[in-house]
Amino acid sequence: MKQLLCIMFVLALVPNCFYGQQEVAIEPFAVLRKDEIKQGKVEIKQSVDVEELINSYIASNKKKPGMDGYRVQIYSETGSKARQEAEDARKKLLAAFPNEKVTVSYDAPYLRVRVGYYRHKHETIPLLRKIRSMFPNAYTVKESGIRPENF
């Protein structure tokens, strides 16, 4: 039970370390193993595989360009008129919601207009309800590679 709590504690702290100002080597188990005067001592009895798994998880997260998150998509279309329609949708949305972050992106062959940056899907619901009066086909989409400062 103590091992599980220790692992959960380490996993809870590890994601917060990835987007700091400086590149720092993360060795979560080394922090727990070091002996300091007037400090308690933590003894971890676990399989080496667990430590390797956590370290590989850390390494794979370092390779990702950003974080997963959710946005509200209000427009997605192809064709010759798509560029103008996407720009019109963006302007219409910004007129009603000037503080929202709206992007027009091209992912062949689709032009897409997305709004907002949210960490969790349920956070998109209030915005989605407001937008649906103007854009009845709006829906929530998962997006990868979102920079942390966008949230």
Chimera marker file (.cmm) of the C-alpha trace (Angstrom):
<marker_set name="trace">
<marker id="1" x="0.000" y="0.000" z="0.000" r="1" g="1" b="0" radius="0.5"/>
<marker id="2" x="2.835" y="2.403" z="0.880" r="1" g="1" b="0" radius="0.5"/>
<marker id="3" x="4.531" y="1.589" z="-2.400" r="1" g="1" b="0" radius="0.5"/>
<marker id="4" x="1.386" y="2.447" z="-4.332" r="1" g="1" b="0" radius="0.5"/>
<marker id="5" x="0.990" y="5.760" z="-2.497" r="1" g="1" b="0" radius="0.5"/>
<marker id="6" x="4.625" y="6.623" z="-3.151" r="1" g="1" b="0" radius="0.5"/>
<marker id="7" x="4.277" y="5.871" z="-6.871" r="1" g="1" b="0" radius="0.5"/>
<marker id="8" x="1.054" y="7.874" z="-7.104" r="1" g="1" b="0" radius="0.5"/>
<marker id="9" x="2.761" y="10.801" z="-5.356" r="1" g="1" b="0" radius="0.5"/>
<marker id="10" x="5.669" y="10.723" z="-7.777" r="1" g="1" b="0" radius="0.5"/>
<marker id="11" x="3.376" y="10.438" z="-10.812" r="1" g="1" b="0" radius="0.5"/>
<marker id="12" x="1.314" y="13.381" z="-9.586" r="1" g="1" b="0" radius="0.5"/>
<marker id="13" x="4.396" y="15.604" z="-9.353" r="1" g="1" b="0" radius="0.5"/>
<marker id="14" x="6.198" y="14.495" z="-12.508" r="1" g="1" b="0" radius="0.5"/>
<marker id="15" x="3.914" y="16.133" z="-15.170" r="1" g="1" b="0" radius="0.5"/>
<marker id="16" x="4.273" y="19.547" z="-13.497" r="1" g="1" b="0" radius="0.5"/>
<marker id="17" x="8.038" y="19.484" z="-14.019" r="1" g="1" b="0" radius="0.5"/>
<marker id="18" x="7.998" y="19.223" z="-17.815" r="1" g="1" b="0" radius="0.5"/>
<marker id="19" x="7.285" y="22.786" z="-18.827" r="1" g="1" b="0" radius="0.5"/>
<marker id="20" x="9.615" y="24.819" z="-16.620" r="1" g="1" b="0" radius="0.5"/>
<marker id="21" x="11.889" y="27.585" z="-17.824" r="1" g="1" b="0" radius="0.5"/>
<marker id="22" x="14.999" y="25.427" z="-17.854" r="1" g="1" b="0" radius="0.5"/>
<marker id="23" x="15.792" y="21.934" z="-19.019" r="1" g="1" b="0" radius="0.5"/>
<marker id="24" x="16.360" y="19.962" z="-15.817" r="1" g="1" b="0" radius="0.5"/>
<marker id="25" x="17.144" y="16.263" z="-15.535" r="1" g="1" b="0" radius="0.5"/>
<marker id="26" x="14.302" y="14.595" z="-13.648" r="1" g="1" b="0" radius="0.5"/>
<marker id="27" x="15.186" y="11.665" z="-11.451" r="1" g="1" b="0" radius="0.5"/>
<marker id="28" x="12.172" y="11.193" z="-9.145" r="1" g="1" b="0" radius="0.5"/>
<marker id="29" x="13.579" y="8.219" z="-7.277" r="1" g="1" b="0" radius="0.5"/>
<marker id="30" x="16.947" y="9.877" z="-6.596" r="1" g="1" b="0" radius="0.5"/>
<marker id="31" x="15.149" y="12.604" z="-4.638" r="1" g="1" b="0" radius="0.5"/>
<marker id="32" x="13.533" y="10.013" z="-2.406" r="1" g="1" b="0" radius="0.5"/>
<marker id="33" x="16.734" y="8.035" z="-1.913" r="1" g="1" b="0" radius="0.5"/>
<marker id="34" x="19.062" y="10.804" z="-0.776" r="1" g="1" b="0" radius="0.5"/>
<marker id="35" x="19.996" y="10.978" z="2.898" r="1" g="1" b="0" radius="0.5"/>
<marker id="36" x="20.041" y="14.341" z="4.623" r="1" g="1" b="0" radius="0.5"/>
<marker id="37" x="20.715" y="15.210" z="8.221" r="1" g="1" b="0" radius="0.5"/>
<marker id="38" x="17.576" y="15.841" z="10.297" r="1" g="1" b="0" radius="0.5"/>
<marker id="39" x="15.394" y="14.399" z="7.554" r="1" g="1" b="0" radius="0.5"/>
<marker id="40" x="13.375" y="11.220" z="7.468" r="1" g="1" b="0" radius="0.5"/>
<marker id="41" x="14.479" y="8.354" z="5.288" r="1" g="1" b="0" radius="0.5"/>
<marker id="42" x="12.256" y="6.836" z="2.624" r="1" g="1" b="0" radius="0.5"/>
<marker id="43" x="12.957" y="3.238" z="1.735" r="1" g="1" b="0" radius="0.5"/>
<marker id="44" x="11.399" y="2.030" z="-1.501" r="1" g="1" b="0" radius="0.5"/>
<marker id="45" x="10.966" y="-1.681" z="-1.998" r="1" g="1" b="0" radius="0.5"/>
<marker id="46" x="9.736" y="-2.290" z="-5.497" r="1" g="1" b="0" radius="0.5"/>
<marker id="47" x="10.592" y="-3.975" z="-8.720" r="1" g="1" b="0" radius="0.5"/>
<marker id="48" x="13.185" y="-2.317" z="-10.944" r="1" g="1" b="0" radius="0.5"/>
<marker id="49" x="10.600" y="-2.551" z="-13.725" r="1" g="1" b="0" radius="0.5"/>
<marker id="50" x="8.433" y="0.086" z="-12.020" r="1" g="1" b="0" radius="0.5"/>
<marker id="51" x="11.284" y="2.591" z="-11.982" r="1" g="1" b="0" radius="0.5"/>
<marker id="52" x="12.102" y="1.844" z="-15.620" r="1" g="1" b="0" radius="0.5"/>
<marker id="53" x="8.443" y="2.281" z="-16.565" r="1" g="1" b="0" radius="0.5"/>
<marker id="54" x="8.213" y="5.679" z="-14.874" r="1" g="1" b="0" radius="0.5"/>
<marker id="55" x="11.488" y="6.830" z="-16.420" r="1" g="1" b="0" radius="0.5"/>
<marker id="56" x="10.301" y="5.760" z="-19.892" r="1" g="1" b="0" radius="0.5"/>
<marker id="57" x="7.034" y="7.626" z="-19.276" r="1" g="1" b="0" radius="0.5"/>
<marker id="58" x="9.028" y="10.751" z="-18.416" r="1" g="1" b="0" radius="0.5"/>
<marker id="59" x="11.210" y="10.359" z="-21.499" r="1" g="1" b="0" radius="0.5"/>
<marker id="60" x="8.203" y="9.930" z="-23.819" r="1" g="1" b="0" radius="0.5"/>
<marker id="61" x="6.521" y="13.042" z="-22.368" r="1" g="1" b="0" radius="0.5"/>
<marker id="62" x="9.662" y="15.091" z="-22.995" r="1" g="1" b="0" radius="0.5"/>
<marker id="63" x="9.413" y="14.243" z="-26.710" r="1" g="1" b="0" radius="0.5"/>
<marker id="64" x="5.857" y="15.601" z="-27.034" r="1" g="1" b="0" radius="0.5"/>
<marker id="65" x="5.605" y="19.145" z="-28.420" r="1" g="1" b="0" radius="0.5"/>
<marker id="66" x="2.766" y="20.124" z="-26.076" r="1" g="1" b="0" radius="0.5"/>
<marker id="67" x="-0.175" y="18.817" z="-24.111" r="1" g="1" b="0" radius="0.5"/>
<marker id="68" x="-3.475" y="17.236" z="-25.021" r="1" g="1" b="0" radius="0.5"/>
<marker id="69" x="-6.513" y="19.417" z="-24.595" r="1" g="1" b="0" radius="0.5"/>
<marker id="70" x="-9.940" y="20.244" z="-25.991" r="1" g="1" b="0" radius="0.5"/>
<marker id="71" x="-11.328" y="22.963" z="-28.213" r="1" g="1" b="0" radius="0.5"/>
<marker id="72" x="-14.689" y="23.806" z="-29.763" r="1" g="1" b="0" radius="0.5"/>
<marker id="73" x="-14.799" y="23.446" z="-33.536" r="1" g="1" b="0" radius="0.5"/>
<marker id="74" x="-17.277" y="25.743" z="-35.259" r="1" g="1" b="0" radius="0.5"/>
<marker id="75" x="-16.329" y="25.251" z="-38.898" r="1" g="1" b="0" radius="0.5"/>
<marker id="76" x="-14.698" y="22.572" z="-41.048" r="1" g="1" b="0" radius="0.5"/>
<marker id="77" x="-14.982" y="22.571" z="-44.827" r="1" g="1" b="0" radius="0.5"/>
<marker id="78" x="-13.154" y="22.024" z="-48.100" r="1" g="1" b="0" radius="0.5"/>
<marker id="79" x="-13.473" y="23.704" z="-51.451" r="1" g="1" b="0" radius="0.5"/>
<marker id="80" x="-12.780" y="26.977" z="-53.147" r="1" g="1" b="0" radius="0.5"/>
<marker id="81" x="-15.016" y="29.048" z="-50.868" r="1" g="1" b="0" radius="0.5"/>
<marker id="82" x="-13.742" y="27.484" z="-47.639" r="1" g="1" b="0" radius="0.5"/>
<marker id="83" x="-11.097" y="30.154" z="-46.938" r="1" g="1" b="0" radius="0.5"/>
<marker id="84" x="-13.607" y="33.015" z="-47.098" r="1" g="1" b="0" radius="0.5"/>
<marker id="85" x="-16.268" y="31.079" z="-45.140" r="1" g="1" b="0" radius="0.5"/>
<marker id="86" x="-13.736" y="30.195" z="-42.414" r="1" g="1" b="0" radius="0.5"/>
<marker id="87" x="-12.680" y="33.831" z="-42.113" r="1" g="1" b="0" radius="0.5"/>
<marker id="88" x="-16.331" y="34.932" z="-41.950" r="1" g="1" b="0" radius="0.5"/>
<marker id="89" x="-17.006" y="32.374" z="-39.182" r="1" g="1" b="0" radius="0.5"/>
<marker id="90" x="-13.962" y="33.621" z="-37.255" r="1" g="1" b="0" radius="0.5"/>
<marker id="91" x="-15.071" y="37.257" z="-37.534" r="1" g="1" b="0" radius="0.5"/>
<marker id="92" x="-18.641" y="36.397" z="-36.534" r="1" g="1" b="0" radius="0.5"/>
<marker id="93" x="-17.443" y="34.523" z="-33.457" r="1" g="1" b="0" radius="0.5"/>
<marker id="94" x="-14.977" y="37.245" z="-32.410" r="1" g="1" b="0" radius="0.5"/>
<marker id="95" x="-17.730" y="39.860" z="-32.722" r="1" g="1" b="0" radius="0.5"/>
<marker id="96" x="-19.833" y="37.944" z="-30.201" r="1" g="1" b="0" radius="0.5"/>
<marker id="97" x="-16.947" y="36.670" z="-28.016" r="1" g="1" b="0" radius="0.5"/>
<marker id="98" x="-14.027" y="39.124" z="-28.292" r="1" g="1" b="0" radius="0.5"/>
<marker id="99" x="-12.016" y="37.537" z="-25.453" r="1" g="1" b="0" radius="0.5"/>
<marker id="100" x="-11.942" y="34.020" z="-26.896" r="1" g="1" b="0" radius="0.5"/>
<marker id="101" x="-8.904" y="32.585" z="-28.667" r="1" g="1" b="0" radius="0.5"/>
<marker id="102" x="-9.953" y="31.676" z="-32.209" r="1" g="1" b="0" radius="0.5"/>
<marker id="103" x="-7.730" y="29.991" z="-34.797" r="1" g="1" b="0" radius="0.5"/>
<marker id="104" x="-8.165" y="29.135" z="-38.444" r="1" g="1" b="0" radius="0.5"/>
<marker id="105" x="-6.036" y="26.156" z="-39.454" r="1" g="1" b="0" radius="0.5"/>
<marker id="106" x="-5.503" y="24.163" z="-42.608" r="1" g="1" b="0" radius="0.5"/>
<marker id="107" x="-5.117" y="20.402" z="-42.290" r="1" g="1" b="0" radius="0.5"/>
<marker id="108" x="-5.358" y="19.117" z="-45.856" r="1" g="1" b="0" radius="0.5"/>
<marker id="109" x="-7.957" y="19.200" z="-47.279" r="1" g="1" b="0" radius="0.5"/>
<marker id="110" x="-9.938" y="20.878" z="-44.468" r="1" g="1" b="0" radius="0.5"/>
<marker id="111" x="-10.004" y="24.455" z="-43.248" r="1" g="1" b="0" radius="0.5"/>
<marker id="112" x="-11.052" y="24.492" z="-39.598" r="1" g="1" b="0" radius="0.5"/>
<marker id="113" x="-12.061" y="27.207" z="-37.175" r="1" g="1" b="0" radius="0.5"/>
<marker id="114" x="-11.583" y="26.320" z="-33.516" r="1" g="1" b="0" radius="0.5"/>
<marker id="115" x="-12.112" y="28.345" z="-30.376" r="1" g="1" b="0" radius="0.5"/>
<marker id="116" x="-10.859" y="28.139" z="-26.797" r="1" g="1" b="0" radius="0.5"/>
<marker id="117" x="-8.241" y="25.996" z="-25.097" r="1" g="1" b="0" radius="0.5"/>
<marker id="118" x="-9.361" y="23.666" z="-22.347" r="1" g="1" b="0" radius="0.5"/>
<marker id="119" x="-7.557" y="20.981" z="-20.393" r="1" g="1" b="0" radius="0.5"/>
<marker id="120" x="-10.661" y="18.810" z="-19.888" r="1" g="1" b="0" radius="0.5"/>
<marker id="121" x="-13.600" y="18.069" z="-22.144" r="1" g="1" b="0" radius="0.5"/>
<marker id="122" x="-16.273" y="19.064" z="-19.627" r="1" g="1" b="0" radius="0.5"/>
<marker id="123" x="-14.783" y="22.574" z="-19.456" r="1" g="1" b="0" radius="0.5"/>
<marker id="124" x="-15.870" y="23.212" z="-23.058" r="1" g="1" b="0" radius="0.5"/>
<marker id="125" x="-19.579" y="22.739" z="-22.318" r="1" g="1" b="0" radius="0.5"/>
<marker id="126" x="-20.469" y="26.319" z="-21.218" r="1" g="1" b="0" radius="0.5"/>
<marker id="127" x="-18.796" y="27.840" z="-24.286" r="1" g="1" b="0" radius="0.5"/>
<marker id="128" x="-20.301" y="25.200" z="-26.552" r="1" g="1" b="0" radius="0.5"/>
<marker id="129" x="-23.816" y="26.020" z="-25.308" r="1" g="1" b="0" radius="0.5"/>
<marker id="130" x="-23.301" y="29.737" z="-25.992" r="1" g="1" b="0" radius="0.5"/>
<marker id="131" x="-21.824" y="29.162" z="-29.454" r="1" g="1" b="0" radius="0.5"/>
<marker id="132" x="-24.502" y="26.726" z="-30.628" r="1" g="1" b="0" radius="0.5"/>
<marker id="133" x="-27.012" y="29.548" z="-31.070" r="1" g="1" b="0" radius="0.5"/>
<marker id="134" x="-24.738" y="31.002" z="-33.788" r="1" g="1" b="0" radius="0.5"/>
<marker id="135" x="-23.122" y="27.760" z="-34.991" r="1" g="1" b="0" radius="0.5"/>
<marker id="136" x="-25.559" y="24.852" z="-34.501" r="1" g="1" b="0" radius="0.5"/>
<marker id="137" x="-23.043" y="22.270" z="-35.767" r="1" g="1" b="0" radius="0.5"/>
<marker id="138" x="-20.311" y="23.214" z="-33.262" r="1" g="1" b="0" radius="0.5"/>
<marker id="139" x="-18.793" y="20.375" z="-31.261" r="1" g="1" b="0" radius="0.5"/>
<marker id="140" x="-15.890" y="19.580" z="-28.942" r="1" g="1" b="0" radius="0.5"/>
<marker id="141" x="-12.683" y="18.142" z="-30.422" r="1" g="1" b="0" radius="0.5"/>
<marker id="142" x="-9.539" y="16.766" z="-28.832" r="1" g="1" b="0" radius="0.5"/>
<marker id="143" x="-6.331" y="18.445" z="-29.957" r="1" g="1" b="0" radius="0.5"/>
<marker id="144" x="-2.736" y="17.459" z="-29.319" r="1" g="1" b="0" radius="0.5"/>
<marker id="145" x="0.321" y="19.636" z="-29.045" r="1" g="1" b="0" radius="0.5"/>
<marker id="146" x="-1.264" y="22.587" z="-27.251" r="1" g="1" b="0" radius="0.5"/>
<marker id="147" x="1.288" y="24.824" z="-25.558" r="1" g="1" b="0" radius="0.5"/>
<marker id="148" x="0.714" y="25.104" z="-21.789" r="1" g="1" b="0" radius="0.5"/>
<marker id="149" x="0.534" y="28.912" z="-21.909" r="1" g="1" b="0" radius="0.5"/>
<marker id="150" x="-2.628" y="28.648" z="-24.051" r="1" g="1" b="0" radius="0.5"/>
<marker id="151" x="-4.665" y="27.172" z="-21.204" r="1" g="1" b="0" radius="0.5"/>
<link id1="1" id2="2" r="1" g="1" b="0" radius="0.2"/>
<link id1="2" id2="3" r="1" g="1" b="0" radius="0.2"/>
<link id1="3" id2="4" r="1" g="1" b="0" radius="0.2"/>
<link id1="4" id2="5" r="1" g="1" b="0" radius="0.2"/>
<link id1="5" id2="6" r="1" g="1" b="0" radius="0.2"/>
<link id1="6" id2="7" r="1" g="1" b="0" radius="0.2"/>
<link id1="7" id2="8" r="1" g="1" b="0" radius="0.2"/>
<link id1="8" id2="9" r="1" g="1" b="0" radius="0.2"/>
<link id1="9" id2="10" r="1" g="1" b="0" radius="0.2"/>
<link id1="10" id2="11" r="1" g="1" b="0" radius="0.2"/>
<link id1="11" id2="12" r="1" g="1" b="0" radius="0.2"/>
<link id1="12" id2="13" r="1" g="1" b="0" radius="0.2"/>
<link id1="13" id2="14" r="1" g="1" b="0" radius="0.2"/>
<link id1="14" id2="15" r="1" g="1" b="0" radius="0.2"/>
<link id1="15" id2="16" r="1" g="1" b="0" radius="0.2"/>
<link id1="16" id2="17" r="1" g="1" b="0" radius="0.2"/>
<link id1="17" id2="18" r="1" g="1" b="0" radius="0.2"/>
<link id1="18" id2="19" r="1" g="1" b="0" radius="0.2"/>
<link id1="19" id2="20" r="1" g="1" b="0" radius="0.2"/>
<link id1="20" id2="21" r="1" g="1" b="0" radius="0.2"/>
<link id1="21" id2="22" r="1" g="1" b="0" radius="0.2"/>
<link id1="22" id2="23" r="1" g="1" b="0" radius="0.2"/>
<link id1="23" id2="24" r="1" g="1" b="0" radius="0.2"/>
<link id1="24" id2="25" r="1" g="1" b="0" radius="0.2"/>
<link id1="25" id2="26" r="1" g="1" b="0" radius="0.2"/>
<link id1="26" id2="27" r="1" g="1" b="0" radius="0.2"/>
<link id1="27" id2="28" r="1" g="1" b="0" radius="0.2"/>
<link id1="28" id2="29" r="1" g="1" b="0" radius="0.2"/>
<link id1="29" id2="30" r="1" g="1" b="0" radius="0.2"/>
<link id1="30" id2="31" r="1" g="1" b="0" radius="0.2"/>
<link id1="31" id2="32" r="1" g="1" b="0" radius="0.2"/>
<link id1="32" id2="33" r="1" g="1" b="0" radius="0.2"/>
<link id1="33" id2="34" r="1" g="1" b="0" radius="0.2"/>
<link id1="34" id2="35" r="1" g="1" b="0" radius="0.2"/>
<link id1="35" id2="36" r="1" g="1" b="0" radius="0.2"/>
<link id1="36" id2="37" r="1" g="1" b="0" radius="0.2"/>
<link id1="37" id2="38" r="1" g="1" b="0" radius="0.2"/>
<link id1="38" id2="39" r="1" g="1" b="0" radius="0.2"/>
<link id1="39" id2="40" r="1" g="1" b="0" radius="0.2"/>
<link id1="40" id2="41" r="1" g="1" b="0" radius="0.2"/>
<link id1="41" id2="42" r="1" g="1" b="0" radius="0.2"/>
<link id1="42" id2="43" r="1" g="1" b="0" radius="0.2"/>
<link id1="43" id2="44" r="1" g="1" b="0" radius="0.2"/>
<link id1="44" id2="45" r="1" g="1" b="0" radius="0.2"/>
<link id1="45" id2="46" r="1" g="1" b="0" radius="0.2"/>
<link id1="46" id2="47" r="1" g="1" b="0" radius="0.2"/>
<link id1="47" id2="48" r="1" g="1" b="0" radius="0.2"/>
<link id1="48" id2="49" r="1" g="1" b="0" radius="0.2"/>
<link id1="49" id2="50" r="1" g="1" b="0" radius="0.2"/>
<link id1="50" id2="51" r="1" g="1" b="0" radius="0.2"/>
<link id1="51" id2="52" r="1" g="1" b="0" radius="0.2"/>
<link id1="52" id2="53" r="1" g="1" b="0" radius="0.2"/>
<link id1="53" id2="54" r="1" g="1" b="0" radius="0.2"/>
<link id1="54" id2="55" r="1" g="1" b="0" radius="0.2"/>
<link id1="55" id2="56" r="1" g="1" b="0" radius="0.2"/>
<link id1="56" id2="57" r="1" g="1" b="0" radius="0.2"/>
<link id1="57" id2="58" r="1" g="1" b="0" radius="0.2"/>
<link id1="58" id2="59" r="1" g="1" b="0" radius="0.2"/>
<link id1="59" id2="60" r="1" g="1" b="0" radius="0.2"/>
<link id1="60" id2="61" r="1" g="1" b="0" radius="0.2"/>
<link id1="61" id2="62" r="1" g="1" b="0" radius="0.2"/>
<link id1="62" id2="63" r="1" g="1" b="0" radius="0.2"/>
<link id1="63" id2="64" r="1" g="1" b="0" radius="0.2"/>
<link id1="64" id2="65" r="1" g="1" b="0" radius="0.2"/>
<link id1="65" id2="66" r="1" g="1" b="0" radius="0.2"/>
<link id1="66" id2="67" r="1" g="1" b="0" radius="0.2"/>
<link id1="67" id2="68" r="1" g="1" b="0" radius="0.2"/>
<link id1="68" id2="69" r="1" g="1" b="0" radius="0.2"/>
<link id1="69" id2="70" r="1" g="1" b="0" radius="0.2"/>
<link id1="70" id2="71" r="1" g="1" b="0" radius="0.2"/>
<link id1="71" id2="72" r="1" g="1" b="0" radius="0.2"/>
<link id1="72" id2="73" r="1" g="1" b="0" radius="0.2"/>
<link id1="73" id2="74" r="1" g="1" b="0" radius="0.2"/>
<link id1="74" id2="75" r="1" g="1" b="0" radius="0.2"/>
<link id1="75" id2="76" r="1" g="1" b="0" radius="0.2"/>
<link id1="76" id2="77" r="1" g="1" b="0" radius="0.2"/>
<link id1="77" id2="78" r="1" g="1" b="0" radius="0.2"/>
<link id1="78" id2="79" r="1" g="1" b="0" radius="0.2"/>
<link id1="79" id2="80" r="1" g="1" b="0" radius="0.2"/>
<link id1="80" id2="81" r="1" g="1" b="0" radius="0.2"/>
<link id1="81" id2="82" r="1" g="1" b="0" radius="0.2"/>
<link id1="82" id2="83" r="1" g="1" b="0" radius="0.2"/>
<link id1="83" id2="84" r="1" g="1" b="0" radius="0.2"/>
<link id1="84" id2="85" r="1" g="1" b="0" radius="0.2"/>
<link id1="85" id2="86" r="1" g="1" b="0" radius="0.2"/>
<link id1="86" id2="87" r="1" g="1" b="0" radius="0.2"/>
<link id1="87" id2="88" r="1" g="1" b="0" radius="0.2"/>
<link id1="88" id2="89" r="1" g="1" b="0" radius="0.2"/>
<link id1="89" id2="90" r="1" g="1" b="0" radius="0.2"/>
<link id1="90" id2="91" r="1" g="1" b="0" radius="0.2"/>
<link id1="91" id2="92" r="1" g="1" b="0" radius="0.2"/>
<link id1="92" id2="93" r="1" g="1" b="0" radius="0.2"/>
<link id1="93" id2="94" r="1" g="1" b="0" radius="0.2"/>
<link id1="94" id2="95" r="1" g="1" b="0" radius="0.2"/>
<link id1="95" id2="96" r="1" g="1" b="0" radius="0.2"/>
<link id1="96" id2="97" r="1" g="1" b="0" radius="0.2"/>
<link id1="97" id2="98" r="1" g="1" b="0" radius="0.2"/>
<link id1="98" id2="99" r="1" g="1" b="0" radius="0.2"/>
<link id1="99" id2="100" r="1" g="1" b="0" radius="0.2"/>
<link id1="100" id2="101" r="1" g="1" b="0" radius="0.2"/>
<link id1="101" id2="102" r="1" g="1" b="0" radius="0.2"/>
<link id1="102" id2="103" r="1" g="1" b="0" radius="0.2"/>
<link id1="103" id2="104" r="1" g="1" b="0" radius="0.2"/>
<link id1="104" id2="105" r="1" g="1" b="0" radius="0.2"/>
<link id1="105" id2="106" r="1" g="1" b="0" radius="0.2"/>
<link id1="106" id2="107" r="1" g="1" b="0" radius="0.2"/>
<link id1="107" id2="108" r="1" g="1" b="0" radius="0.2"/>
<link id1="108" id2="109" r="1" g="1" b="0" radius="0.2"/>
<link id1="109" id2="110" r="1" g="1" b="0" radius="0.2"/>
<link id1="110" id2="111" r="1" g="1" b="0" radius="0.2"/>
<link id1="111" id2="112" r="1" g="1" b="0" radius="0.2"/>
<link id1="112" id2="113" r="1" g="1" b="0" radius="0.2"/>
<link id1="113" id2="114" r="1" g="1" b="0" radius="0.2"/>
<link id1="114" id2="115" r="1" g="1" b="0" radius="0.2"/>
<link id1="115" id2="116" r="1" g="1" b="0" radius="0.2"/>
<link id1="116" id2="117" r="1" g="1" b="0" radius="0.2"/>
<link id1="117" id2="118" r="1" g="1" b="0" radius="0.2"/>
<link id1="118" id2="119" r="1" g="1" b="0" radius="0.2"/>
<link id1="119" id2="120" r="1" g="1" b="0" radius="0.2"/>
<link id1="120" id2="121" r="1" g="1" b="0" radius="0.2"/>
<link id1="121" id2="122" r="1" g="1" b="0" radius="0.2"/>
<link id1="122" id2="123" r="1" g="1" b="0" radius="0.2"/>
<link id1="123" id2="124" r="1" g="1" b="0" radius="0.2"/>
<link id1="124" id2="125" r="1" g="1" b="0" radius="0.2"/>
<link id1="125" id2="126" r="1" g="1" b="0" radius="0.2"/>
<link id1="126" id2="127" r="1" g="1" b="0" radius="0.2"/>
<link id1="127" id2="128" r="1" g="1" b="0" radius="0.2"/>
<link id1="128" id2="129" r="1" g="1" b="0" radius="0.2"/>
<link id1="129" id2="130" r="1" g="1" b="0" radius="0.2"/>
<link id1="130" id2="131" r="1" g="1" b="0" radius="0.2"/>
<link id1="131" id2="132" r="1" g="1" b="0" radius="0.2"/>
<link id1="132" id2="133" r="1" g="1" b="0" radius="0.2"/>
<link id1="133" id2="134" r="1" g="1" b="0" radius="0.2"/>
<link id1="134" id2="135" r="1" g="1" b="0" radius="0.2"/>
<link id1="135" id2="136" r="1" g="1" b="0" radius="0.2"/>
<link id1="136" id2="137" r="1" g="1" b="0" radius="0.2"/>
<link id1="137" id2="138" r="1" g="1" b="0" radius="0.2"/>
<link id1="138" id2="139" r="1" g="1" b="0" radius="0.2"/>
<link id1="139" id2="140" r="1" g="1" b="0" radius="0.2"/>
<link id1="140" id2="141" r="1" g="1" b="0" radius="0.2"/>
<link id1="141" id2="142" r="1" g="1" b="0" radius="0.2"/>
<link id1="142" id2="143" r="1" g="1" b="0" radius="0.2"/>
<link id1="143" id2="144" r="1" g="1" b="0" radius="0.2"/>
<link id1="144" id2="145" r="1" g="1" b="0" radius="0.2"/>
<link id1="145" id2="146" r="1" g="1" b="0" radius="0.2"/>
<link id1="146" id2="147" r="1" g="1" b="0" radius="0.2"/>
<link id1="147" id2="148" r="1" g="1" b="0" radius="0.2"/>
<link id1="148" id2="149" r="1" g="1" b="0" radius="0.2"/>
<link id1="149" id2="150" r="1" g="1" b="0" radius="0.2"/>
<link id1="150" id2="151" r="1" g="1" b="0" radius="0.2"/>
</marker_set>
